[in-house]
């Protein structure tokens, strides 16, 4: 019995994905729940498992294709994995597939992909037939037409449902330079990062305030208890646990920093879901430590460590990156001295941490060397006043420089 393999529900606000790679080829046996294909969304990668044991019959959506929720990815024949009859049955289907595709293409034509439609509308370049399934025009087809200088007659493209920002088309490179260039399509994740950061800049009245913090006390505390901490909790103690707990305490003191603008209303959130930026091979992801106020420093460190490992393996779940109320980004692990972080919309503020370095400072009238770190808070000035932003950052500074405050809740 043939079984259709379709794109599963991908999560809140996610409507399409890109085929990253197929793990199986037509005719190959598969086991129940064995990964068949990897989908890349604008937030995470998702593996689609085989619904039962059997043989992969045909692949409909190929690597690189963009597919929507519920779209047909391929078909498989149910039955015992490794059966002889199933692969033989798959061969005629594969051979007949091109004929069927031609017949379908002759009777109907796929509309251009949304990205291709926008690019054609913005550039004025029309493409009659593309390289996608059933002649669908893809964005790459339009870019190729632009690069070749072709100007076919404009085609009718569906009007976008919402205003779309103009797309800047890069002029062709000189021939000598073009031979030394490599064009790589942006991943869904990178496209989303670019779009969301630009939207944050265009929407919010963003401003950044800075301060520095003396890390002496926290570093001494960490050095004193790091072996005992790791032995008891099974995780190394870092600095993020201290900063997350300090941020939660500061958010309680300055509620606007944990708020969000919704139309003409301000939503004050009486819960503390702290998003922590984590680097991965595919880009920056921001998993959320939920109810961080209810966790100990050890609990925060465990959660962040787990997120980091699974981010590198592409195993983060969609729901783990949603619902954050405030974000912390630590550019210091890459050597950053100072930066102005961009808001993680719809949040109203983000804390940027930087590298620790020994600097001369004045203490009790004496010049001494201390391990210092610059901190930055970018905030939406529409909801957070300058006084509130500075107060928030000073509260974090006070608690990091005197970590006993975290224990005493003062």
C-alpha positions as a Markdown table, in Angstrom:
| # | Residue | x | y | z |
|---|---|---|---|---|
| 1 | Unk | 0.0 | 0.0 | 0.0 |
| 2 | Unk | 1.4 | 3.4 | -1.0 |
| 3 | Unk | 1.7 | 6.0 | 1.8 |
| 4 | Unk | 2.1 | 9.7 | 1.1 |
| 5 | Unk | 5.0 | 11.5 | 3.0 |
| 6 | Unk | 3.9 | 15.1 | 3.7 |
| 7 | Unk | 5.3 | 18.2 | 5.4 |
| 8 | Unk | 4.3 | 18.1 | 9.0 |
| 9 | Unk | 3.0 | 21.1 | 11.0 |
| 10 | Unk | 6.2 | 23.1 | 11.6 |
| 11 | Unk | 5.2 | 25.3 | 14.5 |
| 12 | Unk | 3.8 | 28.7 | 15.3 |
| 13 | Unk | 4.0 | 31.1 | 12.4 |
| 14 | Unk | 6.1 | 28.7 | 10.2 |
| 15 | Unk | 4.4 | 28.0 | 6.9 |
| 16 | Unk | 7.1 | 26.7 | 4.7 |
| 17 | Unk | 10.4 | 24.9 | 4.7 |
| 18 | Unk | 13.3 | 24.0 | 2.4 |
| 19 | Unk | 14.3 | 20.4 | 1.6 |
| 20 | Unk | 17.8 | 20.2 | 3.1 |
| 21 | Unk | 18.6 | 16.6 | 2.2 |
| 22 | Unk | 17.0 | 13.2 | 1.7 |
| 23 | Unk | 18.5 | 10.4 | 3.7 |
| 24 | Unk | 17.1 | 7.7 | 1.4 |
| 25 | Unk | 16.9 | 7.1 | -2.3 |
| 26 | Unk | 13.9 | 5.6 | -4.2 |
| 27 | Unk | 13.9 | 1.8 | -3.9 |
| 28 | Unk | 15.8 | 1.8 | -0.6 |
| 29 | Unk | 14.3 | 0.0 | 2.4 |
| 30 | Unk | 13.4 | 2.1 | 5.5 |
| 31 | Unk | 12.4 | 1.2 | 9.0 |
| 32 | Unk | 9.5 | 2.7 | 11.0 |
| 33 | Unk | 10.4 | 6.1 | 12.4 |
| 34 | Unk | 13.7 | 6.2 | 10.6 |
| 35 | Unk | 14.5 | 9.7 | 9.3 |
| 36 | Unk | 13.6 | 10.1 | 5.6 |
| 37 | Unk | 14.2 | 13.7 | 4.9 |
| 38 | Unk | 15.5 | 16.8 | 6.7 |
| 39 | Unk | 13.6 | 20.1 | 6.3 |
| 40 | Unk | 15.1 | 23.4 | 7.1 |
| 41 | Unk | 12.8 | 26.1 | 8.4 |
| 42 | Unk | 13.5 | 29.7 | 9.3 |
| 43 | Unk | 14.0 | 28.6 | 12.9 |
| 44 | Unk | 15.2 | 25.0 | 13.2 |
| 45 | Unk | 15.8 | 21.9 | 11.1 |
| 46 | Unk | 13.1 | 19.1 | 11.3 |
| 47 | Unk | 13.5 | 15.5 | 10.4 |
| 48 | Unk | 10.5 | 13.7 | 8.9 |
| 49 | Unk | 10.4 | 10.1 | 10.0 |
| 50 | Unk | 9.0 | 7.1 | 8.0 |
| 51 | Unk | 5.4 | 6.5 | 9.1 |
| 52 | Unk | 6.0 | 2.7 | 8.8 |
| 53 | Unk | 8.5 | 0.2 | 7.6 |
| 54 | Unk | 8.7 | -0.3 | 3.9 |
| 55 | Unk | 10.4 | 1.0 | 0.8 |
| 56 | Unk | 10.8 | 4.6 | -0.5 |
| 57 | Unk | 8.8 | 4.6 | -3.7 |
| 58 | Unk | 9.4 | 8.1 | -5.1 |
| 59 | Unk | 10.7 | 11.6 | -4.2 |
| 60 | Unk | 8.5 | 14.4 | -5.3 |
| 61 | Unk | 10.2 | 17.4 | -3.6 |
| 62 | Unk | 13.9 | 17.5 | -4.3 |
| 63 | Unk | 16.8 | 19.0 | -2.3 |
| 64 | Unk | 16.6 | 22.8 | -2.3 |
| 65 | Unk | 12.8 | 22.9 | -3.1 |
| 66 | Unk | 10.6 | 25.1 | -1.0 |
| 67 | Unk | 7.5 | 23.4 | 0.3 |
| 68 | Unk | 4.5 | 24.4 | 2.4 |
| 69 | Unk | 2.9 | 22.7 | 5.3 |
| 70 | Unk | 1.0 | 19.6 | 4.1 |
| 71 | Unk | 2.9 | 19.5 | 0.8 |
| 72 | Unk | 3.7 | 16.1 | -0.7 |
| 73 | Unk | 7.3 | 15.2 | -0.2 |
| 74 | Unk | 7.3 | 11.7 | -1.7 |
| 75 | Unk | 5.6 | 8.3 | -1.4 |
| 76 | Unk | 6.6 | 4.9 | 0.1 |
| 77 | Unk | 5.3 | 1.4 | 0.0 |
| 78 | Unk | 4.4 | -0.1 | 3.3 |
| 79 | Unk | 5.6 | -3.5 | 4.1 |
| 80 | Unk | 8.5 | -5.3 | 5.7 |
| 81 | Unk | 11.7 | -3.4 | 5.3 |
| 82 | Unk | 14.1 | -5.1 | 2.9 |
| 83 | Unk | 11.3 | -7.1 | 1.1 |
| 84 | Unk | 12.2 | -8.0 | -2.5 |
| 85 | Unk | 8.9 | -7.2 | -4.1 |
| 86 | Unk | 8.7 | -3.6 | -3.0 |
| 87 | Unk | 11.8 | -2.3 | -4.7 |
| 88 | Unk | 10.7 | -4.0 | -8.0 |
| 89 | Unk | 7.4 | -2.3 | -7.8 |
| 90 | Unk | 9.1 | 1.0 | -7.2 |
| 91 | Unk | 11.0 | 1.0 | -10.5 |
| 92 | Unk | 8.0 | 1.3 | -12.9 |
| 93 | Unk | 6.7 | 4.2 | -10.8 |
| 94 | Unk | 10.0 | 6.0 | -11.0 |
| 95 | Unk | 10.1 | 5.5 | -14.8 |
| 96 | Unk | 6.6 | 6.7 | -15.3 |
| 97 | Unk | 7.1 | 9.7 | -13.1 |
| 98 | Unk | 8.5 | 12.0 | -15.9 |
| 99 | Unk | 5.7 | 11.1 | -18.2 |
| 100 | Unk | 3.1 | 12.0 | -15.6 |
| 101 | Unk | 5.0 | 15.2 | -14.8 |
| 102 | Unk | 4.9 | 16.3 | -18.4 |
| 103 | Unk | 1.2 | 15.5 | -18.6 |
| 104 | Unk | 0.5 | 17.6 | -15.5 |
| 105 | Unk | 2.7 | 20.5 | -16.8 |
| 106 | Unk | 0.8 | 20.6 | -20.1 |
| 107 | Unk | -2.5 | 21.1 | -18.3 |
| 108 | Unk | -1.5 | 23.4 | -15.5 |
| 109 | Unk | 1.4 | 25.6 | -14.5 |
| 110 | Unk | 2.6 | 26.2 | -11.0 |
| 111 | Unk | 2.5 | 29.9 | -10.0 |
| 112 | Unk | 5.9 | 31.5 | -9.3 |
| 113 | Unk | 7.4 | 30.9 | -5.9 |
| 114 | Unk | 6.6 | 33.8 | -3.5 |
| 115 | Unk | 10.3 | 35.0 | -3.4 |
| 116 | Unk | 10.5 | 34.8 | -7.2 |
| 117 | Unk | 7.2 | 36.7 | -7.6 |
| 118 | Unk | 8.5 | 39.5 | -5.4 |
| 119 | Unk | 11.8 | 39.7 | -7.2 |
| 120 | Unk | 10.1 | 39.9 | -10.6 |
| 121 | Unk | 7.8 | 42.6 | -9.3 |
| 122 | Unk | 10.6 | 44.7 | -7.9 |
| 123 | Unk | 13.1 | 44.2 | -10.8 |
| 124 | Unk | 10.7 | 44.3 | -13.7 |
| 125 | Unk | 12.2 | 41.1 | -15.1 |
| 126 | Unk | 9.7 | 38.4 | -16.2 |
| 127 | Unk | 10.4 | 34.7 | -16.5 |
| 128 | Unk | 7.9 | 32.5 | -18.4 |
| 129 | Unk | 9.1 | 29.1 | -17.3 |
| 130 | Unk | 11.3 | 28.1 | -14.5 |
| 131 | Unk | 13.4 | 25.1 | -13.3 |
| 132 | Unk | 11.0 | 24.2 | -10.5 |
| 133 | Unk | 8.4 | 21.4 | -10.4 |
| 134 | Unk | 5.9 | 21.7 | -13.3 |
| 135 | Unk | 7.8 | 24.7 | -14.6 |
| 136 | Unk | 7.5 | 26.8 | -11.4 |
| 137 | Unk | 9.7 | 29.9 | -11.5 |
| 138 | Unk | 12.1 | 30.0 | -8.6 |
| 139 | Unk | 14.1 | 32.9 | -7.3 |
| 140 | Unk | 17.3 | 31.5 | -8.9 |
| 141 | Unk | 15.6 | 31.6 | -12.3 |
| 142 | Unk | 14.9 | 35.3 | -11.9 |
| 143 | Unk | 18.4 | 36.0 | -10.7 |
| 144 | Unk | 19.8 | 34.1 | -13.7 |
| 145 | Unk | 17.7 | 36.2 | -16.0 |
| 146 | Unk | 18.8 | 39.4 | -14.4 |
| 147 | Unk | 22.5 | 38.4 | -14.6 |
| 148 | Unk | 22.2 | 37.5 | -18.3 |
| 149 | Unk | 20.6 | 40.8 | -19.1 |
| 150 | Unk | 17.5 | 39.2 | -20.5 |
| 151 | Unk | 14.3 | 41.3 | -20.3 |
| 152 | Unk | 11.4 | 39.0 | -21.3 |
| 153 | Unk | 7.9 | 40.4 | -21.3 |
| 154 | Unk | 6.6 | 40.9 | -17.8 |
| 155 | Unk | 4.5 | 38.0 | -16.5 |
| 156 | Unk | 1.5 | 38.3 | -14.3 |
| 157 | Unk | 2.4 | 37.7 | -10.7 |
| 158 | Unk | 0.1 | 37.6 | -7.8 |
| 159 | Unk | 0.1 | 40.7 | -5.6 |
| 160 | Unk | 1.6 | 40.2 | -2.2 |
| 161 | Unk | -0.7 | 40.1 | 0.7 |
| 162 | Unk | 1.3 | 42.6 | 2.6 |
| 163 | Unk | 3.7 | 45.4 | 1.7 |
| 164 | Unk | 7.1 | 43.9 | 0.8 |
| 165 | Unk | 10.4 | 45.8 | 1.3 |
| 166 | Unk | 12.2 | 46.5 | -2.0 |
| 167 | Unk | 14.8 | 43.9 | -3.0 |
| 168 | Unk | 18.1 | 45.3 | -4.1 |
| 169 | Unk | 19.4 | 43.4 | -7.1 |
| 170 | Unk | 23.2 | 43.2 | -7.2 |
| 171 | Unk | 24.7 | 44.4 | -10.5 |
| 172 | Unk | 26.8 | 41.7 | -12.4 |
| 173 | Unk | 30.5 | 41.5 | -11.4 |
| 174 | Unk | 33.3 | 42.1 | -13.9 |
| 175 | Unk | 34.1 | 38.8 | -15.7 |
| 176 | Unk | 37.5 | 38.4 | -14.0 |
| 177 | Unk | 35.9 | 38.9 | -10.6 |
| 178 | Unk | 32.9 | 36.7 | -11.3 |
| 179 | Unk | 35.1 | 33.7 | -12.0 |
| 180 | Unk | 36.4 | 34.0 | -8.4 |
| 181 | Unk | 33.0 | 34.4 | -6.7 |
| 182 | Unk | 30.8 | 31.8 | -5.2 |
| 183 | Unk | 27.1 | 32.2 | -5.0 |
| 184 | Unk | 25.4 | 30.3 | -2.1 |
| 185 | Unk | 21.7 | 30.5 | -1.3 |
| 186 | Unk | 21.0 | 31.9 | 2.2 |
| 187 | Unk | 19.5 | 29.3 | 4.5 |
| 188 | Unk | 16.0 | 29.8 | 5.8 |
| 189 | Unk | 17.5 | 30.6 | 9.2 |
| 190 | Unk | 19.9 | 33.2 | 7.9 |
| 191 | Unk | 17.1 | 34.8 | 5.8 |
| 192 | Unk | 14.9 | 35.0 | 9.0 |
| 193 | Unk | 17.8 | 36.5 | 11.0 |
| 194 | Unk | 18.4 | 39.2 | 8.4 |
| 195 | Unk | 14.7 | 40.0 | 8.1 |
| 196 | Unk | 14.0 | 40.1 | 11.9 |
| 197 | Unk | 17.0 | 42.3 | 12.7 |
| 198 | Unk | 16.1 | 44.7 | 9.9 |
| 199 | Unk | 12.5 | 44.9 | 11.1 |
| 200 | Unk | 13.7 | 45.6 | 14.7 |
| 201 | Unk | 15.8 | 48.5 | 13.4 |
| 202 | Unk | 12.9 | 49.9 | 11.4 |
| 203 | Unk | 10.2 | 49.4 | 14.0 |
| 204 | Unk | 11.7 | 50.2 | 17.4 |
| 205 | Unk | 13.1 | 53.5 | 18.6 |
| 206 | Unk | 16.3 | 51.7 | 19.5 |
| 207 | Unk | 18.9 | 53.2 | 21.8 |
| 208 | Unk | 21.9 | 51.7 | 23.7 |
| 209 | Unk | 23.4 | 52.5 | 27.0 |
| 210 | Unk | 26.7 | 51.2 | 28.4 |
| 211 | Unk | 28.4 | 50.5 | 31.7 |
| 212 | Unk | 31.3 | 48.4 | 32.9 |
| 213 | Unk | 31.4 | 45.8 | 35.6 |
| 214 | Unk | 34.2 | 44.6 | 37.8 |
| 215 | Unk | 34.3 | 40.8 | 37.5 |
| 216 | Unk | 36.7 | 40.3 | 40.5 |
| 217 | Unk | 34.1 | 39.0 | 43.0 |
| 218 | Unk | 32.3 | 36.6 | 40.6 |
| 219 | Unk | 35.6 | 35.3 | 39.2 |
| 220 | Unk | 36.9 | 34.6 | 42.8 |
| 221 | Unk | 33.6 | 32.9 | 43.7 |
| 222 | Unk | 33.7 | 30.8 | 40.6 |
| 223 | Unk | 37.3 | 29.8 | 41.2 |
| 224 | Unk | 36.6 | 28.8 | 44.8 |
| 225 | Unk | 33.6 | 26.6 | 44.1 |
| 226 | Unk | 34.0 | 25.4 | 40.5 |
| 227 | Unk | 35.2 | 21.9 | 41.4 |
| 228 | Unk | 32.6 | 21.3 | 44.1 |
| 229 | Unk | 29.9 | 22.8 | 41.8 |
| 230 | Unk | 30.7 | 20.5 | 38.9 |
| 231 | Unk | 30.9 | 17.5 | 41.1 |
| 232 | Unk | 27.5 | 18.1 | 42.7 |
| 233 | Unk | 25.6 | 19.4 | 39.7 |
| 234 | Unk | 27.4 | 17.7 | 36.8 |
| 235 | Unk | 27.9 | 20.9 | 34.9 |
| 236 | Unk | 30.6 | 23.6 | 34.9 |
| 237 | Unk | 29.9 | 26.9 | 36.5 |
| 238 | Unk | 30.2 | 29.8 | 34.0 |
| 239 | Unk | 29.2 | 33.4 | 34.1 |
| 240 | Unk | 25.9 | 33.2 | 32.3 |
| 241 | Unk | 24.2 | 31.7 | 35.4 |
| 242 | Unk | 25.1 | 34.8 | 37.4 |
| 243 | Unk | 24.1 | 37.2 | 34.7 |
| 244 | Unk | 20.7 | 35.5 | 34.1 |
| 245 | Unk | 19.9 | 35.6 | 37.8 |
| 246 | Unk | 21.0 | 39.2 | 38.0 |
| 247 | Unk | 19.0 | 40.1 | 34.9 |
| 248 | Unk | 15.8 | 38.5 | 36.4 |
| 249 | Unk | 16.3 | 40.5 | 39.7 |
| 250 | Unk | 16.8 | 43.8 | 37.6 |
| 251 | Unk | 13.7 | 43.0 | 35.5 |
| 252 | Unk | 11.6 | 42.7 | 38.7 |
| 253 | Unk | 12.9 | 46.2 | 39.7 |
| 254 | Unk | 12.3 | 47.8 | 36.3 |
| 255 | Unk | 9.2 | 46.0 | 34.8 |
| 256 | Unk | 9.2 | 48.1 | 31.6 |
| 257 | Unk | 12.3 | 46.3 | 30.4 |
| 258 | Unk | 10.4 | 43.1 | 30.5 |
| 259 | Unk | 7.4 | 44.6 | 28.7 |
| 260 | Unk | 6.2 | 44.6 | 25.2 |
| 261 | Unk | 4.3 | 47.1 | 23.0 |
| 262 | Unk | 1.1 | 45.8 | 21.4 |
| 263 | Unk | -0.6 | 48.5 | 19.3 |
| 264 | Unk | -1.4 | 51.2 | 21.8 |
| 265 | Unk | -1.0 | 49.0 | 24.8 |
| 266 | Unk | 1.9 | 47.9 | 26.9 |
| 267 | Unk | 2.0 | 44.4 | 28.1 |
| 268 | Unk | 3.9 | 44.0 | 31.4 |
| 269 | Unk | 5.0 | 40.3 | 31.8 |
| 270 | Unk | 5.1 | 39.0 | 35.3 |
| 271 | Unk | 7.2 | 36.0 | 34.2 |
| 272 | Unk | 10.8 | 35.8 | 33.2 |
| 273 | Unk | 11.6 | 33.7 | 30.1 |
| 274 | Unk | 15.3 | 34.6 | 29.4 |
| 275 | Unk | 16.4 | 34.0 | 25.8 |
| 276 | Unk | 20.1 | 33.2 | 25.5 |
| 277 | Unk | 21.8 | 33.6 | 22.1 |
| 278 | Unk | 23.7 | 30.5 | 21.1 |
| 279 | Unk | 26.0 | 30.2 | 18.1 |
| 280 | Unk | 25.6 | 27.2 | 15.7 |
| 281 | Unk | 27.0 | 26.3 | 12.3 |
| 282 | Unk | 23.8 | 27.5 | 10.6 |
| 283 | Unk | 23.6 | 30.8 | 12.4 |
| 284 | Unk | 22.6 | 32.4 | 15.7 |
| 285 | Unk | 19.7 | 30.7 | 17.5 |
| 286 | Unk | 18.0 | 32.0 | 20.7 |
| 287 | Unk | 16.6 | 29.2 | 22.9 |
| 288 | Unk | 14.6 | 30.3 | 25.9 |
| 289 | Unk | 15.3 | 29.5 | 29.6 |
| 290 | Unk | 11.7 | 29.5 | 30.8 |
| 291 | Unk | 10.8 | 30.7 | 34.3 |
| 292 | Unk | 14.4 | 31.6 | 35.0 |
| 293 | Unk | 13.4 | 33.2 | 38.3 |
| 294 | Unk | 12.4 | 29.8 | 39.6 |
| 295 | Unk | 15.8 | 28.2 | 38.7 |
| 296 | Unk | 19.0 | 28.1 | 40.7 |
| 297 | Unk | 22.3 | 29.2 | 39.1 |
| 298 | Unk | 23.0 | 25.5 | 38.6 |
| 299 | Unk | 19.6 | 25.0 | 36.9 |
| 300 | Unk | 20.3 | 27.9 | 34.5 |
| 301 | Unk | 23.8 | 26.5 | 33.7 |
| 302 | Unk | 22.3 | 23.1 | 33.0 |
| 303 | Unk | 19.7 | 24.5 | 30.7 |
| 304 | Unk | 22.1 | 26.7 | 28.7 |
| 305 | Unk | 24.6 | 23.8 | 28.4 |
| 306 | Unk | 21.9 | 21.5 | 27.0 |
| 307 | Unk | 20.8 | 24.2 | 24.6 |
| 308 | Unk | 24.3 | 24.7 | 23.3 |
| 309 | Unk | 24.9 | 21.0 | 22.7 |
| 310 | Unk | 21.6 | 20.5 | 20.9 |
| 311 | Unk | 22.0 | 23.8 | 18.9 |
| 312 | Unk | 25.3 | 22.5 | 17.5 |
| 313 | Unk | 23.6 | 19.2 | 16.5 |
| 314 | Unk | 20.5 | 20.9 | 15.1 |
| 315 | Unk | 18.2 | 19.3 | 17.6 |
| 316 | Unk | 16.5 | 22.3 | 19.2 |
| 317 | Unk | 12.7 | 22.2 | 19.1 |
| 318 | Unk | 10.6 | 25.0 | 17.7 |
| 319 | Unk | 8.8 | 25.6 | 21.0 |
| 320 | Unk | 12.2 | 26.0 | 22.8 |
| 321 | Unk | 12.9 | 29.2 | 20.8 |
| 322 | Unk | 9.5 | 31.0 | 21.4 |
| 323 | Unk | 8.1 | 33.1 | 24.1 |
| 324 | Unk | 11.2 | 34.9 | 25.4 |
| 325 | Unk | 10.7 | 38.1 | 27.4 |
| 326 | Unk | 14.3 | 39.3 | 27.5 |
| 327 | Unk | 17.5 | 38.3 | 25.7 |
| 328 | Unk | 21.2 | 38.0 | 26.7 |
| 329 | Unk | 23.9 | 37.8 | 24.0 |
| 330 | Unk | 27.5 | 37.1 | 25.0 |
| 331 | Unk | 29.8 | 38.3 | 22.2 |
| 332 | Unk | 32.7 | 38.1 | 24.7 |
| 333 | Unk | 33.1 | 34.4 | 23.9 |
| 334 | Unk | 34.2 | 35.5 | 20.4 |
| 335 | Unk | 36.5 | 38.3 | 21.7 |
| 336 | Unk | 34.1 | 41.3 | 21.3 |
| 337 | Unk | 35.2 | 44.3 | 23.4 |
| 338 | Unk | 32.0 | 46.4 | 22.8 |
| 339 | Unk | 28.9 | 46.3 | 20.7 |
| 340 | Unk | 25.3 | 47.6 | 20.3 |
| 341 | Unk | 23.1 | 44.5 | 20.2 |
| 342 | Unk | 19.9 | 44.6 | 18.1 |
| 343 | Unk | 16.6 | 43.9 | 19.8 |
| 344 | Unk | 15.1 | 40.4 | 19.5 |
| 345 | Unk | 11.6 | 41.6 | 18.5 |
| 346 | Unk | 9.0 | 41.8 | 20.0 |
| 347 | Unk | 11.0 | 42.1 | 23.1 |
| 348 | Unk | 11.9 | 45.6 | 24.3 |
| 349 | Unk | 15.5 | 45.1 | 25.5 |
| 350 | Unk | 18.6 | 43.0 | 25.1 |
| 351 | Unk | 21.7 | 42.7 | 27.2 |
| 352 | Unk | 25.1 | 42.4 | 25.5 |
| 353 | Unk | 28.1 | 41.0 | 27.3 |
| 354 | Unk | 31.6 | 41.3 | 26.2 |
| 355 | Unk | 35.1 | 40.0 | 26.8 |
| 356 | Unk | 36.8 | 40.3 | 30.2 |
| 357 | Unk | 40.2 | 42.0 | 30.2 |
| 358 | Unk | 42.5 | 43.5 | 32.8 |
| 359 | Unk | 42.3 | 47.3 | 32.9 |
| 360 | Unk | 43.5 | 50.0 | 35.3 |
| 361 | Unk | 40.8 | 51.4 | 37.5 |
| 362 | Unk | 40.7 | 53.6 | 40.6 |
| 363 | Unk | 39.7 | 52.0 | 43.9 |
| 364 | Unk | 39.9 | 54.0 | 47.1 |
| 365 | Unk | 42.1 | 56.6 | 45.4 |
| 366 | Unk | 44.6 | 54.0 | 44.1 |
| 367 | Unk | 45.1 | 52.8 | 40.6 |
| 368 | Unk | 44.7 | 49.0 | 40.5 |
| 369 | Unk | 44.3 | 46.3 | 37.9 |
| 370 | Unk | 40.9 | 44.7 | 37.7 |
| 371 | Unk | 39.2 | 42.2 | 35.3 |
| 372 | Unk | 36.6 | 44.5 | 33.7 |
| 373 | Unk | 33.8 | 43.9 | 31.2 |
| 374 | Unk | 31.7 | 46.3 | 29.2 |
| 375 | Unk | 28.0 | 45.7 | 29.2 |
| 376 | Unk | 25.4 | 47.2 | 26.8 |
| 377 | Unk | 21.7 | 47.3 | 27.0 |
| 378 | Unk | 19.8 | 48.2 | 23.8 |
| 379 | Unk | 16.2 | 49.1 | 24.4 |
| 380 | Unk | 13.1 | 50.4 | 22.8 |
| 381 | Unk | 12.8 | 54.1 | 23.8 |
| 382 | Unk | 9.1 | 54.0 | 23.1 |
| 383 | Unk | 8.4 | 52.0 | 26.2 |
| 384 | Unk | 11.6 | 52.3 | 28.2 |
| 385 | Unk | 12.9 | 55.7 | 29.4 |
| 386 | Unk | 16.6 | 56.4 | 29.6 |
| 387 | Unk | 16.5 | 56.5 | 33.4 |
| 388 | Unk | 14.9 | 53.0 | 33.5 |
| 389 | Unk | 17.5 | 51.6 | 31.1 |
| 390 | Unk | 20.4 | 53.0 | 33.1 |
| 391 | Unk | 18.9 | 51.9 | 36.4 |
| 392 | Unk | 18.4 | 48.4 | 35.0 |
| 393 | Unk | 22.1 | 48.2 | 33.9 |
| 394 | Unk | 23.3 | 49.6 | 37.2 |
| 395 | Unk | 21.3 | 47.0 | 39.1 |
| 396 | Unk | 23.0 | 44.2 | 37.2 |
| 397 | Unk | 26.4 | 45.8 | 37.8 |
| 398 | Unk | 25.7 | 46.0 | 41.5 |
| 399 | Unk | 24.8 | 42.3 | 41.8 |
| 400 | Unk | 27.7 | 41.0 | 39.7 |
| 401 | Unk | 30.2 | 43.1 | 41.6 |
| 402 | Unk | 28.7 | 41.9 | 44.9 |
| 403 | Unk | 27.1 | 38.4 | 44.1 |
| 404 | Unk | 26.0 | 38.0 | 47.7 |
| 405 | Unk | 23.2 | 40.3 | 46.7 |
| 406 | Unk | 21.8 | 37.5 | 44.5 |
| 407 | Unk | 21.7 | 35.2 | 47.6 |
| 408 | Unk | 20.2 | 37.9 | 49.9 |
| 409 | Unk | 17.8 | 39.1 | 47.2 |
| 410 | Unk | 18.8 | 42.8 | 47.7 |
